[in-house]
Amino acid sequence: MKEFGYDLTTEQYFTTTGLRSKEWIQYWFNYYKIDMKHAVNAELRLNKIASDLIKNEALPRPGVRYIFNFFREKNFTIAIASSSATALIEAVIEKLNIGTYLTAYASAESLIYGKPHPEVYLNCAGMLKVNPLQCICFEDSVTGMIAAKAARMKCVAVPMPQTLHDKRFGLADLVIASLQDFNEELLDELTKTIST
């Protein structure tokens, strides 16, 4: 956005977390009345910047390795369902070295709808050949949480510190401050009502 003369505040940024790049660009271009003829190139530029940041500067959130090991030890099938472009998902998988944990990953990049629509979650469940009612999702955005709940999946919200107190996360089945806070007791609570 700086290339178009605008700086987003932290609060503004978090209002659009979870949208696909295309929708993110459309939202802020409409907001700031930027000519949409620049949107396609801006989306490409955004994804390039994000990819470079992931590869060169990004740090994992606390507990990432813990949560993957936690579910692998319990023989859960693990996948990623994201609004991000496939290239960005792959950059994160490579950066975190988590490819061996994953059975599948799904992007909403080329779907008709992105999150908060549930399509990417439902597609991912289909790839895993599991009932959506048997899935537990971890989400950091309100947009993603709505998508998970619309797919009728259990949702554990792990908001960024800046959005932890957003009351909308009350729609999640569970809200935790860190992936490290997830444990056996919380898993038991979530799975009590999961269909088999």
ZAMARGU-4260 file (C-alpha; in steps of 0.2 Angstrom, whole numbers, plus 5000, padded with zeros to 4 digits):
<rodrens>
0) 5000/5000/5000 | 5015/5011/5003 | 5018/5011/4984 | 5001/5019/4982 | 5004/5032/4995
5) 4995/5024/5010 | 5001/5016/5026 | 4989/5004/5035 | 4988/5005/5054 | 4990/4989/5064
10) 4971/4989/5067 | 4967/4991/5049 | 4978/4977/5044 | 4970/4965/5056 | 4953/4969/5050
15) 4957/4960/5033 | 4967/4946/5040 | 4962/4930/5032 | 4956/4937/5015 | 4964/4930/4999
20) 4977/4942/4991 | 4965/4947/4978 | 4951/4952/4990 | 4963/4961/5001 | 4969/4972/4987
25) 4951/4975/4981 | 4946/4980/4999 | 4959/4992/5002 | 4959/4999/4984 | 4940/5002/4986
30) 4943/5010/5003 | 4957/5022/4997 | 4949/5025/4980 | 4964/5018/4970 | 4961/5014/4952
35) 4957/4995/4950 | 4968/4995/4934 | 4983/4992/4946 | 4975/4978/4956 | 4982/4963/4946
40) 5000/4970/4947 | 4997/4974/4965 | 4991/4957/4969 | 5007/4949/4961 | 5018/4962/4970
45) 5009/4958/4987 | 5012/4939/4984 | 5030/4942/4979 | 5033/4953/4995 | 5025/4940/5006
50) 5035/4926/4999 | 5051/4935/5001 | 5047/4939/5019 | 5042/4921/5023 | 5058/4915/5016
55) 5070/4928/5023 | 5062/4935/5039 | 5047/4926/5045 | 5047/4917/5062 | 5035/4903/5068
60) 5023/4907/5081 | 5027/4899/5097 | 5021/4881/5098 | 5020/4877/5080 | 5032/4862/5081
65) 5023/4857/5098 | 5006/4857/5090 | 5011/4847/5075 | 5020/4834/5086 | 5005/4833/5097
70) 4993/4828/5084 | 5005/4817/5075 | 5008/4807/5091 | 4990/4804/5092 | 4989/4798/5074
75) 4978/4813/5067 | 4978/4816/5049 | 4985/4834/5047 | 4982/4846/5033 | 4982/4865/5029
80) 4967/4874/5022 | 4971/4892/5018 | 4966/4908/5009 | 4984/4911/5004 | 4990/4907/4986
85) 4997/4890/4984 | 5015/4897/4982 | 5014/4905/4999 | 5007/4889/5007 | 5022/4880/5000
90) 5034/4894/5006 | 5027/4892/5024 | 5028/4873/5023 | 5046/4874/5017 | 5051/4887/5030
95) 5044/4877/5044 | 5050/4861/5037 | 5032/4853/5041 | 5030/4844/5024 | 5032/4827/5032
100) 5017/4831/5044 | 5005/4835/5031 | 4993/4823/5021 | 4987/4838/5010 | 4985/4856/5008
105) 4972/4866/5000 | 4971/4884/4994 | 4956/4895/4991 | 4966/4905/4978 | 4957/4898/4963
110) 4940/4895/4971 | 4924/4905/4968 | 4924/4910/4986 | 4938/4913/4999 | 4936/4913/5018
115) 4924/4916/5027 | 4916/4905/5014 | 4919/4887/5020 | 4923/4880/5003 | 4942/4878/5006
120) 4939/4869/5022 | 4926/4857/5014 | 4938/4854/4999 | 4952/4850/5011 | 4941/4838/5021
125) 4936/4829/5004 | 4955/4828/5000 | 4957/4819/5017 | 4941/4808/5014 | 4935/4814/5031
130) 4918/4820/5037 | 4919/4839/5041 | 4911/4836/5058 | 4927/4826/5063 | 4939/4840/5059
135) 4947/4852/5072 | 4954/4868/5064 | 4966/4880/5071 | 4963/4898/5066 | 4971/4915/5069
140) 4958/4926/5060 | 4940/4929/5063 | 4937/4927/5044 | 4945/4909/5045 | 4935/4905/5061
145) 4919/4909/5052 | 4924/4898/5038 | 4928/4883/5049 | 4912/4885/5059 | 4902/4886/5042
150) 4910/4870/5037 | 4903/4863/5054 | 4921/4859/5060 | 4927/4862/5078 | 4938/4878/5078
155) 4952/4883/5090 | 4955/4901/5089 | 4973/4906/5092 | 4972/4925/5088 | 4987/4936/5086
160) 4991/4945/5103 | 4984/4961/5095 | 4967/4953/5092 | 4966/4941/5107 | 4952/4951/5115
165) 4941/4953/5100 | 4924/4947/5106 | 4920/4939/5089 | 4932/4925/5093 | 4918/4919/5106
170) 4911/4910/5091 | 4925/4898/5092 | 4924/4881/5101 | 4940/4886/5111 | 4951/4902/5112
175) 4969/4900/5117 | 4983/4913/5118 | 4996/4901/5111 | 4997/4884/5102 | 5008/4879/5117
180) 4992/4881/5128 | 4983/4866/5119 | 4984/4850/5129 | 4976/4833/5131 | 4962/4840/5142
185) 4957/4852/5129 | 4957/4839/5116 | 4946/4828/5126 | 4934/4842/5128 | 4933/4846/5109
190) 4932/4828/5104 | 4917/4823/5116 | 4905/4830/5104 | 4914/4825/5087 | 4904/4813/5077
195) 4912/4797/5073
</rodrens>
